Amino acid sequence: MFPHHSRSLGRDWTTPWENLQRCCWNRHISSCMRWPGHYYQAPYPYFSSRHFSLNWRPPCLFESRTQFQYCNWRPDNLSQTSLIHLSSYVMNAEGDEPSSKRRKHQGVIKRNWEYICSHDKEKTKILGDKNVDPKCEDSENKFDFSVMSYNILSQDLLEDNSHLYRHCRRPVLHWSFRFPNILKEIKHFDADVLCLQEVQEDHYGAEIRPSLESLGYHCEYKMRTGRKPDGCAICFKHSKFSLLSVNPVEFFRPDISLLDRDNVGLVLLLQPKIACAASPAICVANTHLLYNPRRGDIKLTQLAMLLAEISSVAHQKDGSFCPIVMCGDFNSVPGSPLYSFIKEGKLNYEGLPIGKVSGQEQSSRGQRILSIPIWPPNLGISQNCVYEVQQVPKVEKTDSDLTQTQLKQTEVLVTAEKLSSNLQHHFSLSSVYSHYFPDTGIPEVTTCHSRSAITVDYIFYSAEKEDVAGHPGAEVALVGGLKLLARLSLLTEQDLWTVNGLPNENNSSDHLPLLAKFRLEL
């Protein structure tokens, strides 16, 4: 296809840019080129000549039969000496993957602690040195704790979706190999609270729970409904917390056709073990929302159900909410309407296609618009994502001054006024991660396999925020919220493909664990 001086490496090729222009420009460019990056802010793929090398790992591959929608755009400023990474491999089947993703690499992923508060920012060092891991310290006026969120990849789901892991050596996919690695990670990071997703029931009972209990954790588990073999677990250290309440959330409702999926959530109310008697409880929630990119209506309804349960559990007598940490695999990308709703507390979904809710779908053609309201009134959840009040006491006085109390059973009434397309929630939630590397704008990723590398996993936390003088755009938490002290850095797709993506010899899930350290001011 290309002139004889194109250089080859295995089944992949490099060629100077001018050769690509001559040989490929009049074709569908996506059929012979791997794009170095793709950012939702830009109307075209991102080019950078520094990425065009034999060692670079391509984060995005358009299928050969896909017409690139901005085919008239040309990167005229691209250096004539730049090399384009090409592939002789053509994706003909859904399960196929580029040859570059089948190369075998060995190595250890280096992740750093990023210190958020000014007094912790002196240096950022690589984990592994026992002296640099930011330990949690408690005193009479503060309570520090750490939280990990980790989708550990259910073995049954791995085997049912084996086409996603064709880049992996078969031995690294066996549970007998994977579980020791996962447990090793959990031991190493030593978080006070674990929020785990895709926890397979038989493995939980036989291995996961006993192993975590031996490390000093108390474990709570909610299996998915129906015949699904996995669920969500929240585990916390006895030495840091006592359990106040356990509140499972089932998103399946047999009487509501919209809610026919088996996803679940789990909400715990924990009491910090600290000498201060005035210490508030902490609400920890964990979930794994529906994957299907085209069912944003279900995703939003599942999220509303989780938020309603959190509102019920975290509500305090004075009308405020105790601190909240909400973790999980939300199957939605940063900047999507669902993500924005969590962070901003409001969403006007009028005219929004259901496939655009999570940001996973690139095209909205042929998709229906979200209905108003999204879920039916008999769900019992308002547009403010709280449970509807269904009965109230009514006090009456008779002529003889006798008082009678009557409980009036009433159904939730829908007003005749125009139904609102505005969703709201009462929490002030921030994301632990910023999702893009500030120096380059390259996306962080939390999951990486043969078909994609994106962010879908999050740790959200409640915090009251204000701008910091002299530091534009910086934010700190005030008393009454949680202060983010540090977070374990995420990686780029390029970083992950240097160790053959996920899972690999040292990282045994297709997701990275997220880890954050918080401070509760008392």
N, C-alpha and C positions, 0 to 999 in steps of 0.2 A: 504493500500500500504506500509506503514512504520510500524515499530515495535510499540508496544502499548505505549511506553514512549515518543513518539512524542507529543508535546504540541500543542493544538489548540487555535485559537482565531477567533470566528465566522467561516468563511469558509476558513480561511488561517491557515497555519501550520508552525511550526519551528521544526527542527530536527538537531541533531549533524551531523557534516560533515561526520563522518565515516558511519553513517546510509545512507546518500545520496550516498556514494561511493558503498556500498553493494547493495543498492536497485535500483540505478538509472544509474550507470555508463555504463552499456551495452545497455541502451536505448538511444534514442535521448535526450540528456541532456536538450535541450531547451524545451522539453515537460513537465518538472517538476521543472523548476528552473527559478527564476527571477534574472537577472544579475544586480548587483549594479551599473553598469555604462558602458558606451561604448564610446571610444575615437577614433577618426579617425586616430590618429597618431600610435596607437598600433594595432598589428595583432590579438588581442584577447580581449575579454571583460576584464574590469578592476576589480580586486578583492581587497577588503579591509575588513579585519575581523571586523574593527570597525563599518562597515555599517550593519553588520548582526544582527539586533535586531528587536524586535517587533514593535518599533516605527519608523523604517526606511521606507521611501517611495521609491518604485522601479522606477527608471527612464526609464527602457527599458524592454519590454516584447517581446520575440520572439514567434511567433505563433507556436502552438503545431505541426503543420504539416511542419514546416520549418526545414530542416537539417542545423544545425549549421556548418558553413563552416570550422571551425578550431576544429573539434571534437576530433582530436588526442592530442590537448594541454591539459595538466592537471596541475592544480594549486597545485603542490606538497608542496609548502611552506605554504599552508593554514593551520591554526591551527586546531588541532583535536577537540578543544573545541568550535570552532566557530559554530554559528548557521546559517543555511541557511533558507531564507524566501521562503516558498513554497506556492503553492495555489492549492486548490482542484477545482478551476474554470478553465474550458477549453474553449478557444475561438473557437467556432464553426462557428460563423458568423461574417461578416465584421463589424457589428455594435456592437458586444459584447465587453465588457471591463472587466478587472480583478475586483474581488470583492473589493480589497483594494481601488480602485478608486471610490467606491460607499459609502465609509464610510463618515460620515458627521462630519466635523470639523468646529469650529467657531474660529475666531481670526482675528487680524489685521496684515497685512504684514508690517514688519519693513524694511524701505529702508533708506540708509545713503547717505549723500552728500560726494562724494570723491573729494578732492581738488587736482588739478593737478599741479598748479604753486606753487613754493616753499613758497612764502609769504602767501599762503592760506592753507598750509599743517599743521598748528600748531596742529589742532585736527580734527577728523572726528566724527561728532555727529549724533544722530538719528533725522530725521525730526520730527517735532511736536513742538519743542521749537522755538518760534518766533524769537529768537535771533541768531539762527544758520543758517537759510536759507540765502545763499550768495546772497545778493541783488546786482543788477546791478547799477554801479555808472558811471556817465558821467562827463567828464571835457573837456577842450579845446584840449587835446592831446590823449584822448581815448574815446571809445564808447563801453559800455558793454550791452549785450542783451542776453536773454535766448530763447531757442527753444525747443518745445516739439513735438515729433512724436508719434502718437497714432492711432492704428487701433481699432476703437471703436465697431466693430462687427455689421454689418448690421442685423437688425431684420429678414428681409426676408431670408438672407443667414443662419442665425441661425436656422430658422424653416425648411429650405430646407435640412439642414445637422444635424438634431436633434440627429443622432447617435453619434455625437462627444461630446454630452453634457449629456449623460445618467448618469454621476456621479453627476449631479447637481439636487438640489431640483427644482421642476417646478416653484415655485413662483419667484425665482431669475432670471429666464430667460425671464420674461415678460418685455416689453419695459417700462411700467409704473413704474417698479421697477428699471430697469437698468439706464434709463436716469438721474434721480436725482443723482445716484452714480457717473456717468461719469461727470456730471456738477460739482459735489462736488470736484472731483479730479482736474478738470481744474481750479476751483476757488482756491483750496489749493496751487497748484504749481504756478499759476499766471505767466505763461510764456509770454514773449513778442510776440512770434510767435508760432502759432499752425499749425502743418501739420497733418491733420486727414485723415484716409483712411476708406473705407467702410461706408461712410456717406450716409445714405438712403435719397433719394430725398424728399419724403413727410415729413419725420421727420426733415430734414434740413430746409425746408420752414416754417413748423409749430412751431417747438420748438428750434432746435439747433441754427439757425441763430439769431432769436430774443433774445434768452438767452445770446449768446455771444456778440451781439451788446449792450446789457444792461450792459455788463462788460467792455465796452470800446474797443471792437474789430471791425475792418472792415473785412468783410468776402468775399472771392472769392471761387467759386465752379465750378467744372467740373464734370458733370455726365458721367458715362460710356455710350458708344454708344449702339445702338440696344435697346433691351428690358431690359437691366440690370438696377436694381433699385437704385444702389448706385454709389458713385464717390469719388473724392478727394476734400478736401477743404484746403485752406491756409487762416488763420486768423491772423491779426496783430493788435497791439494796436495803436490807433490814436496818443497817447502821445509819441510814440517812432519812428514811421515811417510815411512817406507819400508814396503814390503809384505812381510809374512811368509807369509801364506797366503790363498788364496781358496777358499771353501767354499759352493758353491751347494746349495740344498735344493729338491727337487721334491716337492710334496705329492701328486702323482698316483702311485698304485700300482696297476698293472693286476691284481694278484692280490688286492686288497682292495676289495670293492664299496663300502665307505664312502668310500674315497678316489678318487673318480672325477672330481675337479675339477682344473683346470689351474693353480692358484695356485702361486707359488714364493716362496722367500726367498733371501737372499744374506748370508753371514757372512764378514767380513774380519778378519784379525788384523794390526794395524798397530803399527809400532815408532816411537815419537816420536823425532824427530831432535833430540837434546839432549846436551850434554857429559856429563851424569851417566851413568855406566856402569850404574848400578843401576836405571835407569828401566824400569818394567814395560811390557809391551805393552798395547794397548787393543783390545778386541773390539768391532767395530761390526756390527750386524745390521740388515737392512732387509727388509720384507715387505709384501705386500698380501693380506690374508686374504679368503676368500670373502665376497661381499656377501649372499647369500640369507638374509634375516632368520629364516627358519624352519628353517635347518640349523645350529643351534648345535652339534650333535654333530660336524659336519665342522670348524667353526671351532675348537673346542677341540682336536681331533686335529691340525689344522694347527699350532696354537700349540704343542702338546706336541712336535711334530717339530722346530719351530724352536728351542725351548728345549733339546732334546736335542743339537742341533748346536752351539748356543752353549756348552753345558756341556762338550762335547768339545773345542771350539776354545779356550775361555777357561781350561780347567783347567791349573793350574800344578803343578810337581813337589812342592811342599809340601802339596798337597791343597786349596789355596785357589784362588780365581778372580781373574784379572786384571780390571781395570775394564771395565765393559760399558756400551755405549750401544745401545739397541734402538729403532729408529724404524719408522714405517710407517703405513699405512692399515689399521686393525684392524677396520673395519666393526662397531664396538661402541661403545656410549655410556658416559660416565662413570657409575660406580655399578653397572653391569651385572655379573653373575657372572663373565664373562670378564675384564672390567677389574679386578675385585676380586681375581681369582686372580693376575693379573700383579703387582699391588701387594702383596698380603698373602702370597703364596707358598703358599696352600692354598685348596682348594675342596671342599666336600662337596656333590656333585651329586645325591645320592639324592632322587628325586621331582621333579627339576627338568625342566619341559617344554623341549623342544629350542628352541622359539621364544623362550624367555625368556633364553637364554644371553647374547645380545648386547644385549638391552634395546631392540631396534628394534621388536619386536612389542608392542602394547598389550594384546592378549588372548591367553590360552593355551587357549581353548576349541578342542577338536578336535585338539589337538597331543599327540603321544605323549611319554612320559617318556624321558629319557636311559637307555640300557641300562647295565648294570654287568657288565663294564667297557665303556667307550665304544668303544674300538678293540680289535681281536682281538690275541691274543698274538703272532701271526706278524709283526706290525709291528716287534717287537724294541725297543719303548720301554716302560719301566716306568711305574707310577703316579707315580713321582718325576720323570718327564720326563727320563730319562737313557737312553742305550742300554744294553740288556741285555748282559751278558757271556755269550758263547756257547761259549767254550772256555777251559780252564784247564790249566796244566801240573801233572802229578801225579808226585811223586817217591817211589820205593819202594826199600827195601833188601832184597837177597836174603841167603840164609844165607852166601854167600861174600863179603859186604860190597860187592857190586857195585851201583852206582847206575844205575837206569834211569829215563829221562824219557819219559812217554807223554802224548800229546795226545789227550784224550778229546773227541770231537765230540759235543756234547749239544744238544738242543733246549731252549728255554726252557720250564720246567715250571710249570704253574699248580697251586698247592696246592689240596688238597681243602677247605681251610677256606673260610669265607665270604669272597667277593670284596669288597674294599674299594671304597667309593664316594668315597674321598678322593684328590684330586690334590694334588701338592706340587711345588715346585721349590726350588732351593738358593740363589737369588739374592735379594738385598735391593734391590728396584727401586722407585724413586720416579718420579713423573711431573713433568716440568718445569713443567707448567701446573696451576693449581688448578681450572679448569673453570667457576668461578662468580666473578662480580665481588663482592668482599667487601662493598662498601657497599650493593649493591642485591639481591644474590642472583640477578641475571639471568645466564643461562648464556652462556658463551663459545661461539662456533661456529668450526669449522674448514672447513666446506663449506656452500655456499648456492646452491641453484638453484630452479627453479620448484616443486619438490615438497617440499623440506625444507630445514631449516637446523639442523645439529646438529654435535656434535664426534665425529669418528671417527678423527682423526689424532693421533698421540702421539709424544713423545720420552720414553722411559724410560731411567733411568741407575742404575747401582749406587752405593749410598752407605750407609755406616754412620751412624746418626743418634742424636742425643740431644737432649733438651730443653734449650733455652737459658734460663738463670736470668734472670728478669725479663722474659721475652718468652714468655708462655704460647702454646703451639701452634707456636712457631717451631722450625725444625730446621736444623742445620748438618751438614756431612759431616766425619767424622773422618779422620785420616791412614789411608790404605789404601783409601779410596773416592774418588769424584769429588765435588767441591764445585761446586754450581751458583752461578755468579756473576751471571748476568743472563739475561733472556729477552725476546724481542720480543713485545709485548702482542698479545693476540687482540681480537676485536671481538664485538659483539652482532649479532643478526640485523637489528635496527633500523638499526644503523650501516651494514650492508652494503646495505640497500635504499635508502639515500640515494644510492648510486652505482649503482642498478639491479641489485643482487645480483652474482652471479658466473656466468660471466665478464663483464667490462665493458671499457671502452676502455683502462683502465690495468692491470687484473688479468686475465690471460688463461687462468686455470684456474678450475674451480668449487671449488677448494680454496685455502686460504691457506697460504703457506709458514710453517712453524714454525722458530724459530731460538733457540738457546741457547748460552751461553758457559760452559765448564767449566774447572776447575782441578784438575790432578793434583798432589797433594803428594808430593814425592820424599823 
